[in-house]
Every structure is written in structure tokens, then in C-alpha cells.
């Protein structure tokens, strides 16, 4: 049956929306939306007419995984799914719960199912459950015993079993925009029952926008900051100096081992490769700001020097190692300037992955072609026996040849004669290398014909 505001037969759900100790709850919990219209942001999923909203309003809900950053509304949406579906709500946290807790929740859901009641089982931080724990949900989802809702901040493709994903629909939630967060703050300031309306606080739109920006897409964080500012307000006025205290220690979203980390290092590497120094230094600063180990960044920048700049500008290697050494000698924050200068310089430098591609091709050939013999004239001949067997016979000492190169001397194994692995680009120093190499290859081809 579809949900109507006056209806709330699920006591488990209602306990999470209202209690005798409501005034003891944090502002963010008190202001948790009680209907889809109260949710700020997520218009892509929940705007009137959208598929998910139509499903919820009709009571036809499905098992799902909610993937999004902290404070974007995953728990709230799970609660509303239960209300709109007129189902009991059970919540467990993968951080705090083990397999016994999962079994207990499933047993309660089975009892409900036998009585004709549906159960929404909400699993927060579901990516922290191992394979066995995730597998425990599968038969209950298939039989319809539970409407499974998993919440995660990590990419489900990497963190959740394919069997679980195949039984759920993944909904991607976005970080909430500053304007939408500001709207949530205004609602809290005007709500005398659940919010701060009774305090009659004096706060400017500019101050609310500042809090919204500092929240970095997290509505819960924004409401917490507002609550702290309200507690510090002098005479009901939230001054600029008060906000400076509250927002002094704000940080951006960053997870040293999660998707935010890999997304940002990918952005840094690709900005360098795309010769965009502004983007490169921005992503470097973002990662440092988020607490990334500067030595890790030094190593990755050195990799970029070797892989993407390559022989188009060989000084890149030396600069990368010097910046790495500079950070180890100076530490933070001075050493970080060396990394910033390196990121800018690598982005501006000419690029070539020709050596990188050549090496990868050679590795593949070595793996596929087996143990090809060294040509006899290139072999070392330190003993009389080896000389008698023809080791080193016919070798031409290049320094004695005209032009310093024995053009008709074969250096590759017989099976690979004529193979070209290295193809320099027409950029930077490799332009000169390319000219010389093409001339050498042409001269060798002519010498082999003779």
C-alpha cells in the first residue's frame, strides 16, 4: 500500500523519527527528512516523475544499493523506503555487527514474512562485510523475505559480491550542492519544533552559504556546524568571528585507501599527461590537503616523468628525483613546494611514451618467443674452447668502423631480425632522436641488402 503522511504502522521506523528524548538528539538527526519532498538534492533520482520516486510513492520498492558520499541522504532514503512501503525497518552496521547480528535480523524478518509483513533491512557501510556475510542475504532477497538496502561510500563494483549486486539495483547519490545545503539550513533555522526556530537566531545568507560551502556536500555536517555556531552565538547573533572558530578545521572529502584516493591520483596523472599545469597542481594540492603521504606523490610524479615525459625530455627524471630528495630533506610544508614545481614542470614538458611502449612490447615478445639464442658473433669468448666453437667470430668493433657504427652487424636473435620496437615521437628531444634513428635504420637496411 502506498504511504500517506498520516500512516505509520511500523513502530520500528517511527522510533527512528520520533522519541521521548527528541530534544537530546543532534540537530542533524532531529531534522532528518520525513518525506521525499523534504530531501534536499538528489533531484536526478527523486524529482517528481523520476522512476525511483514513482516506485516509492506507489509502494513498489526493490532491493537496492545506495552509493554516495557521507551526508548525502542514504540512511534517510532507506528509512523513507520503509515508510512508503509500509514495512518494518531493521538497521545493522557492518562496522559494529557480525554474522550473529545478521542472522538475528534475518530471523526477525522471517517471522514478519510469515505474518504477511515486509521488512526493509538496511545495512550501513555494507562494503565492510566479507563475502560470507554478504552471501547470507542472498536467499532472503530472492524469496522476498527482505527488501535489502545497502549503503556504501565505496564503489560497489569493487567492494560488493557480483551475486549481491545482481539482485539489487545500484542508485548513485551525489554530494549535495551548497545551494541545496543552504536550503536545509534555512529550514532548520525556521523549524521551532525540530530545529532552531525557537532560538530566533540572527544569521545572514552569506554566513549560511559559508557553512554550506564548508560542509563539502555533506548535509549532516552542515547542520552540525550550524548547531555548534548556534551554541556559540552571542545574544542570538552568529557573528563572522564565531563562524571563523567553527570552520577553522574543515577538510575536504578524501579517503586514503578508497575511491576518492584513486580518483584523485588518476586526475593528477591524467592532468600531467594532458599538459594542464593548472589542473595538475590543483589535484596535487587536493591530495596533500586530504592527508596523502607526500612521498607517495613524489613516487607517482617520478613515474609520470618516466612513463609520460620519457625521452622527449630526459631531464624530467632528474627533476623528479631532485624534488623527491628535496621533500625528504625539507619536510612539510616547504618540501611540498618542490613537488608542486615538479607537477607544473612535468605538465608543461613535451611528452612521449615511446620508450614505455617499446619496453612493454619487448616484454610481450620475450614472454611469447621463448629462449632465442644470442647470435654467435655477439657471444663472449673468454676461453680457447669457446673461440674454437665460433664464439665471437665475425664480431665488428664499432669504434673501428666508418661513422662509428657497424651497419651490417646483426644484434637481435635470428627470429627477430628487422623488428622495430622503439618509435620516437616528433616532440622534444625525441624529434632529434627520431631523425638519427630513422637514418640508422635506413643505412642498416641498405647494408643488409648488400
C-alpha positions in Angstrom: 0.0 0.0 0.0 1.4 3.5 -0.8 2.5 5.7 2.0 0.4 8.6 3.2 1.7 11.1 5.8 -0.9 10.1 8.4 0.0 6.5 8.1 2.8 4.9 10.2 2.0 1.4 11.3 5.7 0.5 11.5 6.8 1.2 15.1 10.4 0.3 14.3 10.5 3.1 11.7 8.7 5.6 13.8 11.1 5.2 16.7 13.8 6.5 14.5 11.8 9.5 13.5 10.4 10.5 16.9 11.1 9.6 20.5 10.6 10.9 24.0 14.1 12.2 24.1 13.9 14.1 20.8 15.5 17.2 22.3 18.6 15.2 23.2 19.3 14.3 19.6 21.7 16.3 17.4 20.2 18.8 15.1 21.0 16.7 12.1 19.1 13.8 13.5 16.1 15.9 14.5 15.9 17.5 11.1 16.1 14.2 9.2 13.5 14.4 6.3 10.2 12.7 6.9 9.1 12.7 3.3 10.6 12.8 -0.2 9.8 16.4 -0.5 11.9 17.3 2.5 15.1 15.7 1.0 17.4 18.4 -0.5 19.5 17.5 -3.5 19.2 14.1 -5.4 16.8 15.6 -7.9 18.2 13.2 -10.5 16.7 10.3 -8.6 13.9 11.8 -6.5 12.4 14.7 -8.6 8.6 14.3 -9.3 8.2 11.8 -12.2 11.6 10.1 -11.7 11.5 6.3 -11.7 12.7 5.8 -8.2 10.2 8.3 -6.8 7.3 6.8 -8.7 8.2 3.4 -7.3 8.4 4.6 -3.7 5.1 6.6 -3.9 3.4 3.5 -5.3 4.8 1.3 -2.6 6.5 -0.9 -5.3 10.0 -0.9 -3.8 13.0 -3.1 -4.7 16.3 -4.2 -3.1 19.0 -1.6 -3.8 22.5 -0.4 -3.0 22.8 3.3 -2.3 26.3 4.6 -3.3 27.3 8.1 -2.4 29.5 10.3 -0.1 28.8 10.9 3.6 25.8 13.0 4.4 24.1 12.8 1.1 20.9 11.1 2.4 21.5 7.3 2.1 20.1 6.4 5.6 17.2 8.9 5.2 16.2 7.4 1.9 16.3 3.9 3.4 14.0 5.0 6.2 11.6 6.5 3.7 11.6 3.4 1.6 10.3 1.5 4.7 7.7 4.2 5.4 6.4 4.4 1.8 6.4 0.6 1.6 4.6 0.3 4.9 7.3 -2.1 6.0 9.2 -2.7 9.3 12.7 -1.3 9.4 15.7 -3.1 10.7 19.2 -1.5 10.6 22.6 -3.0 11.2 26.0 -1.6 10.7 28.8 -3.6 9.0 31.2 -1.7 11.3 29.6 -2.9 14.5 27.8 -6.1 13.5 28.9 -9.6 12.8 27.3 -12.7 11.3 25.2 -13.4 14.5 23.7 -10.0 14.2 22.9 -10.6 10.6 21.3 -14.0 11.4 19.2 -12.3 14.2 17.9 -9.6 11.8 17.1 -12.2 9.2 15.2 -14.4 11.7 13.1 -11.4 12.7 12.4 -10.7 9.0 11.4 -14.3 8.5 8.9 -14.0 11.4 7.4 -10.9 9.9 7.3 -12.6 6.5 5.3 -15.5 8.0 2.8 -12.9 9.3 2.5 -11.2 5.9 4.7 -8.2 6.9 7.6 -6.9 4.8 10.9 -5.9 6.3 13.4 -3.3 5.0 16.8 -4.5 6.1 19.2 -1.5 6.0 23.0 -2.4 6.1 25.2 0.6 6.6 28.7 0.5 5.3 27.9 -2.8 3.6 31.2 -2.8 1.8 32.8 -3.7 5.1 31.1 -7.1 5.2 33.1 -10.0 3.8 31.9 -12.5 1.2 30.4 -14.9 3.6 28.4 -12.1 5.4 27.2 -10.7 2.1 26.2 -14.1 0.9 23.9 -14.6 3.9 21.4 -12.1 2.4 21.0 -13.7 -1.0 18.3 -16.4 -0.4 16.3 -13.9 1.7 16.4 -11.3 -1.1 15.4 -13.9 -3.7 12.4 -15.1 -1.6 11.2 -11.6 -0.9 11.7 -12.0 2.9 13.6 -8.7 3.0 13.9 -5.6 0.9 17.6 -5.2 1.1 19.1 -1.7 1.2 22.9 -1.5 1.4 24.7 1.9 1.9 28.2 2.4 0.9 30.7 5.2 0.2 32.9 2.8 -1.9 32.5 1.7 -5.5 30.1 -1.3 -5.3 31.8 -2.8 -8.4 35.0 -3.4 -6.4 33.6 -3.9 -2.9 30.4 -6.0 -3.2 29.9 -9.6 -4.5 28.6 -9.9 -8.0 25.9 -12.2 -6.7 24.6 -9.5 -4.3 24.8 -6.8 -7.0 22.9 -8.9 -9.5 19.9 -8.9 -7.0 20.0 -5.2 -6.3 19.7 -2.0 -8.2 22.5 0.4 -7.6 21.4 4.1 -7.1 24.2 6.6 -7.2 23.7 9.6 -4.8 25.6 12.8 -5.4 27.2 15.2 -2.9 24.6 17.9 -2.1 25.2 21.3 -3.7 25.9 24.3 -1.5 22.6 25.9 -2.5 20.6 22.8 -1.5 22.5 22.6 1.8 21.8 26.3 2.5 18.1 25.5 1.9 18.3 22.7 4.6 20.0 25.2 7.0 17.2 27.7 6.5 14.6 25.0 7.2 16.4 24.1 10.4 16.5 27.8 11.5 12.8 28.2 10.8 11.6 25.0 12.4 10.6 25.6 16.0 9.6 22.0 16.7 12.6 20.1 15.5 15.1 22.7 14.6 16.4 26.0 16.0 13.4 28.2 15.3 12.7 28.8 18.9 16.1 30.5 19.3 15.3 33.2 16.8 18.9 33.3 15.6 20.2 36.2 13.5 22.3 34.8 10.7 23.0 36.2 7.2 22.6 34.4 3.9 26.3 34.9 3.4 27.0 33.1 6.6 24.7 30.2 5.7 26.4 30.0 2.3 29.8 29.8 4.0 28.7 26.9 6.2 27.2 25.2 3.1 30.5 25.5 1.3 32.5 24.2 4.3 30.2 21.2 4.6 31.6 19.9 1.2 28.4 18.2 0.0 27.5 16.7 3.5 24.1 17.9 4.8 24.7 16.3 8.2 28.0 18.1 8.6 26.4 21.4 7.7 23.7 21.0 10.3 26.3 20.0 12.9 28.3 23.2 12.1 25.2 25.3 12.3 24.3 23.7 15.7 27.8 24.5 17.0 27.6 28.1 15.7 24.2 28.5 17.4 25.7 27.3 20.8 28.4 29.9 20.5 26.2 32.7 19.2 26.3 35.8 21.4 22.9 37.3 22.0 21.3 35.1 19.3 23.6 36.6 16.6 26.0 34.3 14.7 28.9 36.7 14.0 31.7 36.3 11.5 34.2 35.7 14.2 32.0 32.8 15.5 31.9 31.2 12.1 35.7 31.5 11.8 36.0 29.5 15.0 33.6 26.8 13.9 35.0 26.4 10.4 38.7 26.7 11.4 39.4 22.9 10.9 37.4 22.0 7.9 38.7 19.3 5.5 37.7 18.1 2.0 36.4 14.6 1.2 39.4 12.2 0.9 39.9 8.6 1.8 43.5 7.4 1.9 42.5 3.9 0.7 39.2 4.4 -1.0 37.8 5.6 -4.3 38.4 9.3 -3.6 42.1 8.5 -3.3 42.2 6.6 -6.6 40.0 9.1 -8.4 42.3 12.0 -7.4 45.6 10.3 -8.2 44.1 9.4 -11.6 43.1 13.0 -12.1 46.6 14.2 -11.2 48.3 11.7 -13.6 46.0 12.5 -16.4 46.3 16.2 -15.9 50.1 16.0 -16.3 49.7 13.8 -19.3 47.2 16.3 -20.8 49.8 19.1 -20.3 47.5 21.1 -18.0 49.7 22.5 -15.2 46.8 24.3 -13.5 44.8 21.1 -13.1 48.0 19.2 -12.1 48.9 21.5 -9.2 45.3 21.6 -8.1 44.9 17.8 -7.8 48.3 17.7 -6.1 47.2 20.3 -3.5 43.9 18.4 -3.0 45.6 15.2 -2.2 48.1 16.9 0.2 45.2 18.7 1.8 43.4 15.4 2.3 46.4 13.9 4.1 48.0 11.9 1.3 51.6 10.9 2.0 53.8 13.4 0.1 56.4 10.6 -0.5 53.7 8.6 -2.3 53.1 11.6 -4.5 56.8 12.0 -5.1 57.0 8.4 -6.3 54.0 8.8 -8.6 55.3 12.0 -10.1 58.6 10.2 -10.8 56.6 7.5 -12.6 55.0 10.2 -14.7 58.4 11.6 -15.6 59.5 8.1 -16.8 56.2 6.9 -18.3 54.7 10.0 -19.9 57.5 12.5 -20.4 60.2 9.9 -21.2 62.9 10.7 -23.7 61.1 13.7 -25.0 62.7 15.5 -22.0 65.2 13.2 -20.1 65.8 15.9 -17.5 62.3 15.1 -16.2 63.8 12.0 -14.4 66.4 14.1 -12.7 64.0 16.8 -11.7 61.6 14.2 -10.2 64.4 12.6 -8.1 65.6 16.1 -7.0 62.0 17.0 -5.9 61.7 13.7 -4.1 65.0 14.3 -2.3 64.0 18.0 -1.6 60.9 16.8 0.2 62.8 14.3 2.3 65.3 16.9 3.3 62.9 19.8 4.0 59.8 18.0 5.1 56.4 19.8 5.2 55.3 22.4 4.3 58.4 23.7 2.4 59.1 20.4 0.7 55.7 20.4 -0.8 56.6 23.4 -2.9 59.2 21.2 -4.6 56.5 18.7 -5.5 54.3 21.5 -6.8 57.0 22.8 -9.0 57.7 19.3 -10.4 54.0 18.8 -11.2 53.8 22.1 -13.1 57.1 21.3 -15.0 56.1 17.8 -15.9 52.7 19.1 -17.2 54.4 21.7 -19.4 57.2 19.3 -20.6 57.0 17.6 -24.1 55.5 14.1 -23.8 56.5 10.7 -25.1 55.5 7.2 -24.1 57.6 5.7 -26.9 60.2 4.1 -24.6 57.3 2.9 -22.3 55.5 1.3 -25.2 58.7 -0.2 -26.6 59.5 -1.9 -23.3 56.0 -3.3 -23.0 56.2 -4.7 -26.5 59.6 -6.2 -25.8 58.3 -7.9 -22.6 55.5 -9.4 -24.5 57.8 -10.7 -27.3 60.2 -12.1 -24.6 57.3 -13.9 -22.9 56.0 -15.4 -26.2 59.2 -16.2 -28.1 61.0 -18.4 -25.6 64.7 -18.7 -25.2 66.1 -17.3 -28.5 69.8 -17.8 -29.0 72.4 -15.0 -28.9 74.0 -14.6 -32.3 77.4 -16.3 -32.3 79.4 -13.2 -33.2 77.9 -11.4 -30.1 78.8 -14.1 -27.7 81.6 -13.7 -25.1 84.6 -15.9 -25.8 86.9 -16.0 -22.7 88.3 -19.5 -23.3 90.1 -21.3 -26.1 87.3 -23.9 -26.4 84.7 -21.2 -26.8 86.7 -19.5 -29.5 87.1 -22.8 -31.2 83.4 -23.3 -31.2 83.0 -19.9 -33.1 82.0 -17.7 -30.1 82.7 -14.1 -31.0 83.7 -15.0 -34.6 83.0 -12.2 -37.1 82.3 -9.5 -34.4 82.9 -6.0 -35.7 84.2 -3.4 -33.2 82.0 -0.4 -33.9 84.6 2.2 -32.9 86.8 1.0 -35.7 84.1 1.3 -38.3 83.4 4.3 -40.5 81.0 6.6 -38.7 81.4 4.5 -35.5 78.7 2.0 -36.4 79.0 -1.5 -38.0 75.9 -1.1 -40.1 75.7 -4.8 -41.3 76.1 -6.3 -37.8 73.1 -8.3 -36.6 72.3 -7.7 -32.9 68.8 -9.2 -32.5 68.2 -13.0 -32.5 67.7 -14.5 -35.9 63.9 -14.8 -35.4 63.6 -11.1 -34.7 65.8 -9.6 -37.3 64.3 -6.4 -38.7 61.9 -6.0 -35.8 61.4 -2.4 -34.6 60.3 -1.8 -31.0 61.1 1.9 -30.4 59.3 4.5 -32.4 60.2 8.0 -31.2 57.6 10.8 -31.3 58.1 14.1 -33.1 58.3 16.1 -29.9 61.0 17.5 -27.7 64.4 15.8 -27.7 62.9 12.7 -29.3 62.5 14.6 -32.5 66.3 14.6 -32.8 66.5 11.0 -31.7 63.9 10.1 -34.3 65.9 11.7 -37.1 69.1 9.9 -36.1 67.3 6.5 -35.6 65.5 6.7 -38.9 68.8 7.4 -40.7 70.5 4.5 -38.9 67.7 2.1 -39.7 67.7 3.1 -43.4 71.5 2.6 -43.5 71.3 -0.8 -41.8 68.6 -1.9 -44.3 70.8 -0.9 -47.2 73.8 -2.6 -45.7 71.8 -5.9 -45.2 70.7 -5.7 -48.9 74.4 -5.5 -50.0 
